[in-house]
């Protein structure tokens, strides 16, 4: 996804990127973020999602990512 107000490199994750995806991203953008979080639950994308969750006002996607992270955290 090209973020109109952010100057980032592909694969660079931050709170602003996560919020941009949740607010304006396509289904493919959401799936890419989901894949990244699942593949690397303690990586930069997951950390950005965790930081974005408490302050997001977007409906739907944050709740889904919160459930995903809770499931990941509960794994042995």
Residue pairs with C-beta under 8 A, 6 or more apart in sequence:
1 20
1 21
1 24
1 25
1 26
1 29
3 16
3 17
3 20
5 20
6 16
6 17
6 20
8 14
8 17
12 44
13 36
13 43
13 44
13 45
13 47
13 48
14 44
14 48
15 48
15 51
15 52
15 55
17 48
18 33
18 45
18 48
18 49
18 52
19 52
19 56
19 58
21 29
21 30
21 33
21 61
22 30
22 52
22 56
22 58
22 61
22 62
23 58
25 33
30 61
33 45
33 49
33 65
34 65
34 68
36 43
36 45
36 46
37 45
37 46
37 49
37 65
37 68
37 69
37 72
38 68
38 72
40 46
41 69
41 72
46 69
46 72
49 65
49 69
50 69
52 62
53 62
53 65
53 66
53 69
56 62
